[in-house]
Amino acid sequence: MPAPLPAPTFDAGAAYPEVNDLRKALDAADWPAVRALFADRDHDGRTLLVREAGDHCTTDAFLRRVHDEDPTDQLAGTLLGTHLICAGWRIRSGARAEHVSRSQFDQFHDHLRRAEQVLIDVTARHPDDAAAWTQRITLARGLQLGQNEARRRYDRLAQHHPHHAPAQASLLQQFCPKWSGNWDRAFGFARECADAAPDGSLNAVVVAEAHLERWLDFDTAREQSAYLRSEAVVNEIMRAGQRSVLHPDFVDRPGWVWVRSSFALMFSLTEQWSAAASQFRALGNRGTSLPWAYVDDAEGFTKYRDKAYAKGGQS
């Protein structure tokens, strides 16, 4: 009998050792160590670390103190603003709006408004800060500032970083119907991002994610199944993969676990098993909470990995 496959983990530290170093520095309230971890990182690496720091629950008092000591500090402001966003979203929860209480919404919006004030200052002083602008796109969605304002923020970022995949993924969410968008705009933006990006980059993942969101939005399993069997859908997901994770120029840069996870899931849902197996082999037991939360988290990862290896080959 073959050895059982390792259980999946969605801990970013399993893929990015610098995340574990950052957590230790935050827990120790060691600001020079935190700053050193951000030094000389590109905008993808910086955005990833900003998000992980913001989501680290024990950092509230430390980040407030560092920011209060120097409100002009770019990194301190970005980390505090992101922390406020993450904390606010935890209060709101991932439930649909009708299941979120008035008190939760009030606290959620209070956190986001405070984050907005901090990050406005960061982006005014440092208009090329991709991580801060990415968080401000998320803020536009949470504060219900509308499609045009979210796009304006993305365009400001894109002046400096035209292919920043985390920002594109955030704006894609804004363009989906669940956030008052529509499918024409969502798919139009996703294709725009994929077509403009270099071969072998992360960006075509937004096409896969647009199809995932469309699939999730159908009301019945029959409609979902018919969508995934559509030749146009299957082919577009494969073409997106060929521009990204299946391209010989693709390398595992910051964000690769999320991108490979999204393609692994969409290749599985469209029964393109060889391509799915290639992504699971690259991932090993690593994944990200999204997209796997849409299909029963670790249980879904394991189910589709097993199918991909059985039907698409493990070696």
C-alpha positions in Angstrom: 0.0 0.0 0.0 1.3 3.5 -0.8 2.0 5.8 2.1 -0.8 8.1 2.8 -0.5 11.6 1.5 0.2 14.4 4.0 -2.7 16.4 5.3 -3.0 19.8 3.7 -2.0 22.9 5.6 -3.2 26.5 4.7 -0.6 28.1 7.0 1.4 30.6 4.9 4.5 29.8 7.0 4.6 26.4 5.4 5.4 27.9 2.0 7.1 31.1 3.0 9.7 30.9 5.8 9.8 34.6 6.1 6.3 34.6 7.4 7.4 32.6 10.4 10.2 35.0 11.0 7.8 37.9 10.8 5.4 36.3 13.3 8.3 35.9 15.8 9.4 39.5 15.3 5.8 40.7 15.9 5.3 38.6 19.0 8.6 40.0 20.3 7.5 43.5 19.5 10.8 43.9 17.7 10.3 46.7 15.3 13.9 46.7 13.8 13.5 43.0 13.1 10.1 43.6 11.4 11.5 46.4 9.3 14.5 44.2 8.3 12.2 41.5 7.0 10.6 44.0 4.6 13.8 45.5 3.3 14.6 44.9 -0.4 11.5 42.9 -1.1 9.6 43.4 -4.3 6.0 44.5 -4.3 4.6 41.0 -4.4 6.7 39.9 -1.4 5.9 43.0 0.5 2.1 42.7 -0.1 2.2 39.1 1.1 4.0 40.0 4.3 1.8 43.0 4.9 -1.3 40.8 4.7 0.1 38.2 7.0 1.2 40.8 9.6 -2.2 42.5 9.5 -3.9 39.2 10.2 -1.6 38.4 13.2 -4.0 38.7 16.1 -1.5 39.7 18.8 -0.1 42.8 17.1 -2.8 45.4 17.9 -1.1 47.4 20.7 2.4 47.0 19.2 1.4 48.4 15.8 -0.6 51.2 17.3 2.4 52.2 19.4 4.9 52.1 16.5 2.6 54.1 14.4 1.9 56.7 17.1 5.6 57.1 17.6 6.0 58.1 13.9 2.8 58.6 12.0 4.8 59.3 8.8 6.4 55.8 8.9 5.3 54.1 5.6 5.6 50.5 6.9 4.0 51.2 10.3 1.0 52.9 8.6 0.6 50.1 6.1 0.7 47.4 8.8 -1.6 49.2 11.2 -4.2 50.0 8.4 -4.1 46.3 7.3 -4.5 45.1 10.8 -7.6 47.2 11.3 -9.1 45.8 8.1 -8.4 42.2 9.1 -9.7 42.8 12.6 -12.8 44.5 11.3 -13.5 41.7 8.8 -13.2 39.1 11.7 -15.9 41.0 13.6 -18.2 41.1 10.5 -17.5 37.4 9.8 -17.9 35.8 6.4 -21.6 35.4 6.7 -24.1 36.9 4.2 -25.2 40.4 5.1 -28.6 39.3 6.4 -26.9 37.2 9.0 -24.6 39.9 10.3 -25.9 42.0 13.3 -26.2 45.7 13.4 -23.5 45.8 16.1 -21.2 43.7 14.0 -21.7 46.1 11.0 -21.1 49.2 13.2 -17.8 47.8 14.6 -16.8 46.6 11.1 -17.3 50.0 9.5 -15.6 51.7 12.4 -12.5 49.6 11.9 -12.5 50.2 8.2 -13.0 54.0 8.5 -10.0 54.2 10.8 -7.9 52.0 8.4 -8.9 54.3 5.6 -7.6 57.4 7.3 -4.2 55.7 8.0 -3.8 54.3 4.5 -4.9 57.6 2.8 -1.9 59.1 4.5 0.4 56.3 3.4 -0.6 56.4 -0.3 -0.5 60.2 -0.3 3.1 60.1 0.9 4.0 57.0 -1.1 1.8 56.7 -4.2 3.8 53.6 -5.4 3.0 51.5 -2.3 1.3 48.5 -3.9 0.5 46.9 -0.6 -1.3 50.0 0.8 -3.3 50.5 -2.4 -4.3 46.8 -2.5 -5.7 47.2 1.0 -7.5 50.4 -0.1 -9.2 48.5 -2.9 -10.5 46.1 -0.2 -11.6 49.1 1.9 -13.6 50.5 -1.0 -15.5 47.2 -1.1 -16.1 47.0 2.6 -17.1 50.6 2.9 -19.4 50.3 -0.2 -17.8 53.2 -2.0 -18.8 51.8 -5.4 -17.4 50.3 -8.5 -15.9 53.5 -9.9 -14.0 54.4 -6.7 -12.6 50.9 -6.4 -11.4 51.1 -10.1 -9.9 54.5 -9.5 -7.8 53.1 -6.6 -6.7 50.2 -8.8 -5.7 52.6 -11.6 -3.6 54.6 -9.2 -1.8 51.5 -8.2 -1.4 50.3 -11.8 0.3 53.5 -12.8 3.3 52.1 -10.8 2.6 48.3 -10.8 0.5 47.4 -13.8 0.4 43.7 -13.1 -0.1 43.4 -9.3 -2.1 40.2 -9.0 -3.4 40.6 -5.4 -4.9 44.0 -6.3 -6.5 42.5 -9.4 -8.0 39.7 -7.4 -9.4 42.2 -4.9 -11.0 44.4 -7.6 -12.4 41.3 -9.3 -14.4 40.6 -6.1 -15.8 44.2 -6.3 -16.9 43.6 -9.9 -18.8 40.4 -9.1 -22.6 40.6 -8.6 -22.3 39.8 -4.9 -20.7 43.2 -4.5 -23.1 45.0 -6.8 -21.1 44.3 -10.0 -22.1 42.2 -13.0 -20.5 39.3 -14.9 -19.7 41.3 -18.0 -17.6 43.7 -16.0 -16.0 40.9 -13.9 -15.0 38.8 -16.9 -14.0 41.9 -18.9 -11.6 42.9 -16.2 -10.2 39.4 -15.6 -9.4 39.0 -19.3 -7.9 42.5 -19.5 -5.5 41.5 -16.7 -4.6 38.2 -18.2 -4.1 39.5 -21.7 -1.8 42.4 -20.6 0.4 40.4 -18.4 3.7 38.7 -19.4 3.6 34.9 -20.1 4.4 32.9 -17.0 3.0 35.5 -14.5 0.5 35.1 -11.8 -2.2 37.3 -13.3 -4.2 34.9 -15.4 -5.4 33.4 -12.2 -8.1 36.1 -12.1 -9.7 34.4 -15.1 -9.9 31.2 -13.2 -11.3 33.0 -10.2 -13.9 34.7 -12.3 -15.1 31.3 -13.5 -15.1 30.0 -9.9 -17.2 32.9 -8.7 -19.6 32.4 -11.6 -19.9 28.7 -10.8 -20.7 29.4 -7.2 -23.4 31.9 -8.1 -25.6 29.4 -9.9 -28.7 28.4 -7.8 -28.7 24.6 -8.7 -26.2 21.8 -9.0 -27.6 21.1 -12.5 -26.7 24.7 -13.6 -23.3 24.4 -12.0 -22.5 21.1 -13.7 -23.6 22.4 -17.1 -21.4 25.5 -16.6 -18.3 23.4 -15.9 -19.0 21.1 -18.9 -19.2 24.1 -21.3 -16.4 23.8 -23.9 -15.9 27.6 -23.8 -15.4 27.5 -20.0 -13.1 24.5 -20.1 -11.0 25.9 -22.8 -10.7 29.4 -21.3 -9.5 28.0 -18.0 -6.9 25.9 -19.8 -5.7 28.9 -21.8 -5.4 30.9 -18.6 -3.3 28.1 -17.1 -1.1 28.0 -20.1 -0.4 31.7 -19.7 0.4 31.2 -16.0 1.2 28.1 -14.0 1.6 25.8 -17.0 3.9 28.1 -18.8 7.7 27.3 -18.7 8.5 30.8 -17.5 6.3 30.4 -14.3 8.3 30.4 -11.1 7.2 30.1 -7.5 7.3 33.8 -6.5 5.3 35.3 -3.6 1.6 34.4 -4.2 2.4 31.1 -6.0 0.5 28.9 -3.5 -2.7 30.9 -3.9 -2.4 30.9 -7.7 -1.6 27.2 -8.0 -4.4 26.4 -5.5 -6.9 28.3 -7.7 -5.9 26.5 -10.8 -5.8 23.2 -9.1 -9.4 23.6 -8.1 -10.6 24.9 -11.4 -8.8 22.2 -13.4 -10.4 19.7 -11.0 -13.9 21.1 -11.4 -13.6 21.1 -15.2 -12.1 17.5 -15.0 -8.8 18.5 -16.6 -7.1 16.0 -14.4 -3.6 16.0 -15.8 -3.3 19.7 -15.4 -4.8 19.5 -11.9 -2.4 16.8 -10.9 0.5 19.0 -12.0 -0.6 21.7 -9.6 -1.1 19.4 -6.7 2.3 18.0 -7.2 3.8 21.5 -7.1 1.7 22.3 -4.0 2.5 19.2 -2.1 0.4 19.6 1.1 0.3 23.4 0.9 -2.7 25.5 0.1 -4.5 28.7 0.8 -7.8 29.2 2.7 -9.3 30.6 -0.5 -10.3 29.0 -2.8 -10.5 25.8 -0.7 -13.0 27.3 1.7 -15.5 27.2 -1.1 -15.2 23.4 -1.3 -15.0 22.3 2.3 -11.5 23.5 3.1 -9.0 20.7 3.8 -11.6 18.0 3.0 -12.1 19.5 -0.5 -8.4 19.8 -1.1 -7.9 16.2 -0.2 -10.8 15.0 -2.3 -9.7 16.8 -5.4 -6.0 15.9 -4.9 -7.0 12.2 -4.7 -9.1 12.4 -7.8 -6.4 14.3 -9.7 -3.7 11.8 -8.9 -6.0 8.9 -9.7 -7.1 10.3 -13.0 -4.3 12.5 -14.0 -1.2 10.7 -12.7 0.8 11.4 -9.5 4.3 11.0 -10.8 
